[in-house]
Amino acid sequence: MKAFSSWVLLALVCLQFGGCKQDTSGDGGSSSDAPTVAFVTNQIADFWNISKAGCEDAQKDFGINVEVRMPPVATTVEQKRIVEDLLNKGVKGIAISPLDADNQKAWINELAGRVPLITHDSDAPGTDRLLYIGMDNYRAGRMCGELVKEALPDGGDVVLFIGRLEQDNSKHRRQGVIDELLDRSEDRTRFDPVVGKIKGEKYTILATITDQGQPDLALSKAADAINSRPNMKAMVGLFEYNPPACIQALKQANKLGTIKLIGFDENSETLQGIKDGYVTGTVVQNPYQYGYRSVEVLSKLIEGDDSVIPESKYIDVPPRKITKENVDEYWTKLNMQLGK
């Protein structure tokens, strides 16, 4: 009875002084009256769950609310619908990975006029976005090409697998692989035709196969490539879900380990394949930092602190190669970031 009386007294005090705030932040998190920013991806993928972990940690560190939204279908229409919904909810800033920057320029500029807007993972050069957080995708592509050379030191026929080529990061990533295999000098303005073979002295890129961000389609196209290209010596998966799709297709064809496989990003199947020896290696980004740094920057921008914008308007989060020598160390750290 005494405890009940104390609770009633507390309620009366709250009413008298304008109500008591409820802390919905958890340990060190943001409170219900904190501003909200948004982190918008280009599709649903395990890669983005790592970014989400970074967003959630930054939410606690910077006392801000974060909405992480992943389009269930990888289309510009769905991405736009999600962003408009977030704006209607009153978000104060947005970090986005544009699906088709060239054709989204007018829309991106409109958004940048309404709230602080930054890009992550894939940039939108030539727009009014405030800065880009991510890696040099061309350089990362060349690193991937270096792994192909390790897998096939004597050369051979290679097929590239990627979600789509409308994205800024996709174009540069693919071109980096091609330029490395053909021993070309660096040129970020170069773009080889998608149709037809690209032949070098030692390596031939037989095809670039796209799947529009659909893992099931990626699997069927990988299987078709194995069946229709008997001279293929290596498969290169350039989106996070591409290497696992290639692994499954190679297993079905009983060619796992016979055809070399080089990956991109840090899917657990890819990492296990490196440990088991049937994936040569993978080039990883740092999606955790994409999420964390995006929230950090937006929290400063909505406070009016423009000092977080570097002169280059680019915050570099460097890629790295993962091979059998360092996969255990890397995977352990990744699991710690994910709270596993």
N, C-alpha and C positions, 0 to 999 in steps of 0.2 A: 504493500500500500504506500509505503514511504517512497519507493522508486517511482510509482505511478504519479504521485504528487509532484516529484521533481521534474518529471517529463512534462506535466501540464504547465508548470511554472516556466520551463524553457520555451514552450510553445507560445505562451503569452508574451514573453520577452521578445521573441522573434517577430511577432505581429506588431508589437509596439515600435520596434526600431527598423521596420521595413523589410522584415523577412530574413531568414538565414539561408545562405548559399549552400547548395549541395555540391560537393567536390566529386566530379565524375572522371577525374583524371587518372586515378590509380596512383601508384608510387612515382612521384615526381612528374606526372603527366600534366597535360593542359587542363584547364577548368572549363566549365560550361559557358562562361562568359568570355572566353578567349576568342580571338578572330579565327576564321577558318580559311585555309588555303587548300588547293587541289593539286593532286599529282595524277595526270592522265596518261595512260599507256596507249600503245597501238593495237593491242589484242590481249587475250588471256594467255599466260605462259608461266612456267615455273620460274623463268628468269625474272619476271616481274614480282614474284613473291619475295625475292631477295631485296628488290627495291622497296617493297612494302615494309619489310623489317627495318630498313634504314629510315624510312619515313616515320615509323612508329617510335624509333629511338630519338629522332630529332624532335618529334612532337613533345616528348618528355623534357628534352634538354632546353628547348626554346619556348616552352609554355604556350604552344599554339595548337589548334586543332587541324587535323589533316584528313581530307577525304581522298582515298586512293580508288580510282575508277579504271576498270579495264573493259574495253569494248568486247562484248561477247562474239561479235563478228567484226572482222578487220576491214571496215569500210569507212570512208570519210563521212558518209551520211550518219553512221552510228556514232562516230567520234564527235561530230558536230552536235548531235542530239544530247550526248552526255554533257558536253561543255555548256550548252545553253541551259540545261537543267541545273548545273552547278551555279551558274550566274544568277539564275532565278532564286536559288537558295541563299544568295548573298556572299559567296566566297570572295575573298579580298585579293587573291592572287592565284595564278595558274602556272604549273609546269607541265609541258606537253611534249610528247614524242609524235610529231606530225606524220601522218600516213602518206601524204602526197604533197610535199611542200610547194612544188611548182604550181600546182593547181589550187592550193589553199592560201596563197599569198594574200589575196584581198580579205579573206576571212580572218587570217592571223593578224593582219594589220588592224582590222576592226576590233578584235579582242584586245590587242595591245593598247588601244585607245580607251578601253573600259577598265582594265585592271592591270597591275604589273604582270607581265607575261614573259616566261623564259622557256627555252627548249631543253630537252635532255635526250640522250641516246641518239636521236636523229635531229639534225639541225634544220632550220628554215632560213638559209642565207638570203640576204636581200629583203628581209622583212623588218618590221619594227620591233621584233622581239628584243628584249634587253640584253640577254646573253645566252650562251649555249654551254651546257654541262655535259661532258662526255669525252670520248676518246677520238683520236685521229683514225678514222675508219680506213683510210687509204694505207696508212702505216700498218694497221692491224691486219689488213688484207695481205700486205707483203710478208708479214710475219707468218701468216697462214701458208703462203707460198713457200716460205723457207721450210716449213714442216713437210710439205709435199716433196721438196727436194731431198729431205732426209729419208722419206719413205721410198722414193724412187730415184736413187742417185744416178741411174743410167737413163733416166727419162721414161716417157710413156704417155699414153692417152689418159686424159683426166676429164671428169664431168663435174660441174659445179651445180649445187642445189641451194636454192635460196627462196625465201618467201615471195618477195615482190621487188621490182626494180624502180618503183615510183619514189621510194624513200631515198633521202639524201645519203643515209648511211649505207644502204644496200649498194648503190651505184659505186661509191668509193671503195667499199670492201671488196666487191667483185673485181674492180679494176686493179686494186692492189695485188690480188692473187695473180691475175693475168700478167701484169707488168713484171712481177718477180719471176714467174716461170719463163718469161721471154727475155729475161735479163735486160730490161729496158731501164733507162734513167727515170727518175721520179717525175711525174707529170700528173697533177691532180685535175687537170682539165680534159685529159684523154678519156674517151669512152668507146670501147670496141663494140661493134654491132653484136646484137644478141643472137641473131640468126646466122647459122653457118659455123664452120670450124675456124679456130684461131690457131695457126700453126707456127711453132717456133723451131729452133734448131734441135732441141731435145724433147720438148713437151708440146703436146697438142691438146687444146681445150676443145673437146668434141661438142660440148653443148653447155648452155646455162639453162637449167630447168627450174621454173617457178611453180609455186603452189598456192599463192595468194593467202598465205598464213594458215593453211588448213593441214594439220598433221596427218589426217587420214589420206588426203590427196598426196601429201609428201611421200607416204609409204608406198602407195600404188605407183607413183612416178619413179621412185627409186627401184622398185621391182621391175618396171618396164625397161628402165635403163640397163639393168643387169642382163635382161633377156635379149634386148635389141642391140646391145653394144658389146659383143664378145671380146673385143680388144681393149676394153676399158681396164686400166691398171689401178686407178685410184678414184675414189669418190670424196668430194669435199662438201661438207654440210655447213652452210654459212649462217643459218639461223639456229637458235637454241634447240628446236625440236627436230631439225634436219638430221643430225648425226644419229639420234635414236631411231628415226625412221629408216635410215640406211642400215643400221645394225639389224633391225628386224627383217628387212628385205634380204640382206646377206645371209642371215640365218636360214630363211625360207629356201634360199637358193643353194644352201650348203657351201657358201663361198666366204664365210666369215674367216678372215685372216689371209685369204687368197688374194682378194682385191683389197688394196690398202684403203684405209679410212682416216681422214683428217677432219677434225671438228672445229666448231666455234661455240663459245659459251660453255657453261658448266653444268649441264644436265647430269644427273647422277648416273644415268646409263652410259653417258660419254666418259665420265670419270672412271667408272668401273671397267669400261672397255680399255682405257689406258692402263689400269692396274693389271688387267688380264692379258694385255699384249696385242689385242686386235684393233686398237685405235692408236695411231702413231702419236697423236697429241692434239691439243686444242688451244685456241687463243681465247683467253677470257677477258671480259670487261670487269668492271667493278660496280654491278648494279646496286649494291648496298649504298655505295657512295653517291650514285645518281639520286637515290631517294633522300639520303641524309643531307647532301649539299643543297639539293633543290629546296627542301623545307627551310634549311638555314638561311639561304639567300632570300627566299620569299618573306621570311619573318623579318628580315632587315629592311627589305624594300617597302613593305607596307607600313613600316615605322618612319619611312622617309630617308633611310640611310642608303644613298646611292654609292657609297664608297665600296660596296661589295661588287660593283661592276668593274672588272678590269678593263684597261684600255683596249685590249684585244677582243673584249666581249666573249671570251672563251675561257672556261675553267677546265683544264686538261685533267682527265682521270685516265692515266696510261693503261694500256693493255699489257698482258704478259702471256708467255707460252707456258702451258702445263704439259709435262711429259711424265714418263714413268719415274724419273728422278725426283720430282717435286710434287707429285699428285697427292701423296698422303698428307704432307704438310698443308697443302692448299685446302684439301677437303676438310681437314680438321678445323681450320680457321673459318671456313664457310659454314660449317655446322654450328660453330659457336655464335656466329652472327645471326643464324636462324633460331638460336635458342635450343638446339638439339643436343 
